[in-house]
Amino acid sequence: MPISSVVCPSSTEPSRVVSSFRERLRQTSWAAPATETLWVPVESPAGAVQRLERQIVALYRAHVKVLSAALSEPLPSDPELGHLARSLRAVRAFYRGWPLLQDNERTHPDAPLPVAPESFLYGRPDVVMGAEGPRVVETNFDTAVAGYEKPDAVWSICAELFEIEAPLLRRGRPLAGLRDYFDELAGGQPRLIHWVRTLAAAPECEPILAFLNDDRRGIRHVAHYAGEPSPAFPAAVPGYLHRACSLYTVNRFREQFTRTLRPLVPALRGCTVPLCLTVLQSKLFLAWLSDPRARPPTLTPEERDAVDALIPETRLLAQLRGAALDRVKRHRGDFILKRTDSHMGKHVVFGCNLGQGEWEGLLRELPDQPAEPGDAPPIWLVQERVRPREYTLMEYTEGGPVERRTGLSCSPYLFGGRLRGFETWSLPSTPDHQMLKDAHFIGHFIR
């Protein structure tokens, strides 16, 4: 997917822009990491964005087909496929663990898979812009995805500061795409969308809900914070639960979430994304689809092409044997270890950051790692490291504009089968322990 720098108007004076950006960013809910400089925004042509959208939707459909096959068939007799199937059942059991949702048949975790799953596609895949094109290293297909205000704030601030031309403003604003998604999900009917979060998330959540509640067609968004009294809401309006936090967070504050959900669950018509689909966020599906021997035979040519184009080689660590394991040992700089189910960048290890002894020790020890109470099964993957393509972008500093060479991580927001906007970050060519902390947020527009 092509990405290029936005052409800045000659009237845009760097020191004024940097000062204004810094001041406005501090007024948002994520003021703490406010940067001292500003990277000039980038753009992608709509045609390329649509191609990426089609590919990721096809990848999502392939995930659903894996899940469907795993739920409807006995354990495969093939030992490799049997291992994958047992792992998926263990992972699925973890994601079913929301308190009280099994008490309502409309929110039950074992409800049938939807006939048209694309309408429930929701997530923010982690896409590294590699030398040969975009590669999906994590899918994050679930409503636990948050952080919309971050890209929206930068998008809005950059649109004004850089005097972005009208064609770039017609689509791509993340919060506008989120609002459209809920409008489409409601189908023109009055709806209540019940968001559940922790109270610590209120500074970000409240502005988002205020935006979504601004003159919409009968749709009202209500925040319920774990352990806090729930706000009053009209019981006659159909209500849907939006699980706007991860199960990891729920398990840390399980008693508080249970108190919050107890009066709410009986009145729900369902979840915005059915709980039976939440397991699709697991990276285990990348291993299942990456191996041609394990893919469901029902995949269409479009789905197979999307899998081949987007997924880097990914395998279960416990299944590596012989030459395949020797290759991973010898070429540690080409591989990453990561858990199938984790969050916020935890449990990711780059071989290039370790010595040979440390790397081989992890390859031996991680398959036997014990499970922690209340946590997801500790299943580890080996994934091919994707080396980012380098772009020349412009950074505004108080001393003037400076050209920088950087890779990019470009996370598309996908709601209801549509790509609605981007969350784009700078990415070093060689990963290091500081890269998440030091990353720059870059406004991204669709031409």
N, C-alpha and C positions, 0 to 999 in steps of 0.2 A: 504494500500500500504506500504510494508516494506521500512524502511529507516534506513540506518546504516552508521557509520562513515567510511570514507576512511582511509585505512591503510597508515600511513605516512612512507616514507623511513627513515632509521636510520640517514641518512646524513642531514636530515632537522633540522637545529638548530633554536629553537624558536625565539630568539632575532633577528637573521638575517632575518628570514622570516617576523616577525612583522615590522621591519624597512623597508624592501623592499616593503611589501604590502602597508604600509602607504604612502611611496613615490610614488608608481605607482598609487594609488587610487587618489592622489591629482592632477594627470595629466589628469584625466577624467573630464567630465562635472559636476560631482556631488561630487566635492572635499570638499564642505562645511561640510557635515556630516561624513567626514573621521574618522573612529574609531581608537582608540588607541590600539586595540587588534584585533585578527583575529580568527574566529572560523574555525576549521578544516572542510573541505568540507564533504558532505554526498553523498551517492549513493542510487539508487533504481534499482532493476532488471528490465530489459526491459519487461518481461512478465507482471509484476505488473503494469508498466506504460501503457502498451497496454490495460489492463483491465480497468484502470481508463479512458483512452481515449475513449474506447467503451461506458462506462457508461455516460460520459459527452456528447458525441455525441448523445446518445439516449435521454438524458435530453434536449438537444437543439432541437431535433426533436419534443419532447413533447411540448416545448414552441411554435414552429411553428404551431403545431396543435391547440393549444389554440387560437393563433392569427387568424388562418384561420377560426375557428368556430365563433369567436367573430365578424369577419368582414362579414361573409356570412349569419348570422342568425339574426332575430329580437331579441330584449331584452327578456331574459327568463321571464316566468311568475313567477317562483319561486323567492321570494324576496331576498334570499341570493345570488343566481346566478345573479339576476338583478343588485344587488349592485356591484358585481365584474365586470359585463359587463359595467356598467356606469363608474366605476373607470377606466377601461382600455381605454375606449373611451376618457376620459379626459386626461389620460397620453399620449396616442398616439397623440392627438392634439398638445401637447407640443413638442414632438420629431419631428413632421412634420415641425417645425418652422424655418428651415434653410433659410436664405435669398436667394431669386432668384432661388432656385433649382426647384421650381414649374414652372418656365418659360421654361424649357426644358423637353420635354416628356421623354427623356432618364434618367433624374434624378428626375422625378416627385415623390413626396412622396406617391401618391396613385397608383403607378404602381403595377401590379399584383405580388403576391408572387411568387418567383422562383420555378420552378418545382423540382429542385434538390438543396434544401437549404444548404446541407452539404458543398458544395464547397465554400459557403460564410460564413461559421462559422469562427468567428474572435473574440477573446476576451481573458480575463485572469480572470477566476473565482477565488473567494476567498475561499480557501478550508482549513478548520481547520482539522488537523490530530487528530481526536477524538479517544477515547478509543476503540470504536467499528469500526473504519475505517474512511475514508475521508468523510467529510460533507461539502456540498456547501452552504455557508451562503450568498453569493452574486454571480451573474453570470457574469456581465460586458460583455455581448455579444455585442460588438460594436467596431468600429474602433477608438473610442475616447480613448481606452486603449493605454497608452504610457509607457515610462520608460524602453524601451528595453535595453538601454545602461547600466543600473544599473546591472541587472543580467549577462549581457554579459561581462562586465568589470571584475566582481568578478570571473566568470567562467574562463575567459582567464588567469587572474592573478594566480588563484589557480592552474590551469592546469600546469603552469610552476613552481611555487614555490614549489608545493607538488609533482612534477614529476609524474603527473597522468599517469597511464599506458594506452596504446593505446586503449584497448577495451572501456574505459570510454570516449574516445575522438571522437568516430565515430558518435555520434549523441548527441543532447541535447544543443548545443550552440545556445542561443536564436536568435542572429542576423543571423546565418546561416539558421535557420529554417524560419525566416522572408523572407530571400532572396529566399529560395526554394518555399515559398508560392506564391510570386509574379511571379516567373518563371512558376509555374503551372497555375496560373490565366491567364497568357498571352498565354499559349498554344503554345509556340515557335514562336509567332509573335511579331514584334516590337510594343512596347507600351510606352506611356508616363504616369507616375504616378504622379499626381499633389497633393502634400501634402499641407494642409493648417494648419498653426499654428500661434501663436503669436510670435512677434519678441523676446520676453523673452525666448522662447523655443529654439532659434537658437543654443546655445552652445551644447545642446543635439542632436538636429535634424541634424545638419550639419555632424557630424561624422557618424551618422547612414546612411545618404544618400550617403556619400563618400564610405562607405563599400558596400552598395547595388549597387552602380554604378560601382564598380570595376569589369570590364571584364564580364559583363552579356550579355546574348544573345538578344541584341536589345531592352532591357528594360532600360529606363532612368527615374530616379526619380528627380523631381524638387520641391523645396520648395517655397511656396508663404506665406509670412508673412503679417498678417492683417495690412492694411493701407500702406504697402510698395509697391513700383513699382514691378510688376511681371517680372521675368526674361524672356528673349526671348525663344521661344520654336517652333519647327517645327509644323505648323498646319496640315500638311499632315499625321502625325503619330497619330493614335487613342489615345485619352487622357481620363484618368479615374481619378475622384476626390477621393482622400483618405482623409477622414475627420478625421485628426489626432489630433483633440482636441474635447472637449465636447461642447454640446450646451450651457451649463452654461457659458463657456468661450466666446462663440460667442455672447451670449446675453449681456455680460459685455462690449464687444467691437463691437457692432453690426454695427455701421456705418463704422468702418474700415474693417470689414469682407465683408460688402456689396461692398465697393469700390474694394476690391481684387477679389471678385467673379464675378463682373459684366462683365469684358472682357473675363473671363475664361469659364463661364457656356455655352455660345452658341456653343463652340467647343467641349464640352464633349460628349463622347459616353455613359457615365454612371458613377456610383460610384463603387469603388472597392467592397463595400458591399452596396446593394440597400438601399435607405433611408427608404423603407417600413419595413425593418428588424431592424431598430435601436431601436424600442420600446422593443425589446427582452431583452435589458439590465435592464429593470425595474424589481425590486424585487416583483412587484405585481404578476408576474407569479408563484413565489414560493408559495404564498398563494393559488392561483388558483389550482396548482397541488398538494399541500400538503393535500388538503381536498378531500378525495375519492369521496365525493358526487358531486364535481364540475369538475372532470377530464373529458375530452372528451372521449366518448366511443370508439373512433378510435385509442386510444393508444394501441400499441402492448404490449405483455408480457414483452419484453425487455425494453420498455420505462417505463412501470409501475414499473418494478423491479428497474430501475435506479432512478426513482422518490423516491421510498420507501427507497432506500439505501442512497441516497445523500442528500435529503432535510430534514432538521430538521423541526419539526412541526411549521407551520407558518400560522397566521390568520390575517385578517383585524381587527384592534383594534375596529373600529366602529361596527363590527358585533358580538363582544363578549357580551354574555348575561348570566344571571343566574349562574349556577354552573361553567361554563367555565371562566367567569369573576372573580368569587370568588377564583377560583384556582390560577389565575394569581396574584390576590391581595395578597393571603396568601403566595405564594412561589416566591417572587420577585427575589430571588437569582437564580432561574432557568430560568429567562426570560430576553429578550432584547427588547427594543422598537427601531424601526428604520423606517425612511421614505422610501416609495417605490422608490423614485427618488431623489437621492442626490449623492454626490461624495466626494472623498478624506476623508472618515471617518467622515464626518459631519452628524449630526442628528442621532446619534447612542447612546442609553442610556442603560447601564447595570443596572438592578435592584439591583444587589449586591452592587453597589456603592452609593445607595440612602437609606435614612431613609424611614420608612413605610409611613409616611405622605406625603413625596415628591412623592413617587411612586404612591400612590393612587390619588394624585392631578393630575399627568400627565395622568393617565388612564381616569380621568374625562375630562380634558381640551383639550388634543391633538385632539380628533375627531372633535372638532369645531374650530380648528386653521384656521385663515383666510389665503387665498392665497396671495402671494407677487407678484407684477407686474413683468412679465418676468420670473417668476420662475415656476418650476413644481408644480402640485397640491400637497398640503401638506397632503398626505394620509399616515397614520401610520400603521405599522404592529407590532404584538407581535410575537416574534420568540423564540423558545426554545434555551436556551443557550447551546452551545456545549463545553463541558469541554475537553481540549486537553489532549492527551496521553503524558506522560512525557518520554523524551529520555535522555540518558546519552551521552553527546557530549564533545568534547575536545575544549578548548579555548587556543590559544597561547597568552601569555603575555610576556613582556620583562623579567619577573621573572621566566618564564618557563611555561610548559603546565599545565592547570588546568581543572579537570573534572567539568562539569556543568550539572545540571538537568534542562530541559526546554521543553516546548511544542513547536509545530511548526505550522506555517501557510504556506502552500505550494500552491502557485498560478501557475497553469500550463498555459503556453502560447499555445493557440489553434488557428491555422491558417489553413483554408481550410479543416476542418474536421480532422486535425492531431494535436497531442500533440508534440510541437517542442522544449520545454525546460521549465525550472522552475524558478520562483522567490520565494525563500524560506527565511523565517524570523523566528527568535526566538519569542516565545509567552509565557507570564506568565500564570501559572495555574489559577490565579485569576486576572481578568482584572483590570486595573487602568488607570487613566487619562494620565499617562506618557508612557504607553506601546508602542505607535507608535513612540514616540520620542526616547525611549531607546532600541528599537528592534535592534537586530544584523542581518545583512545580511549573509546568509550562501550559499556558492557555492554548487550546486546540480548537480550531474552527473547521467547518465543513463548507467547501466552496460549491 
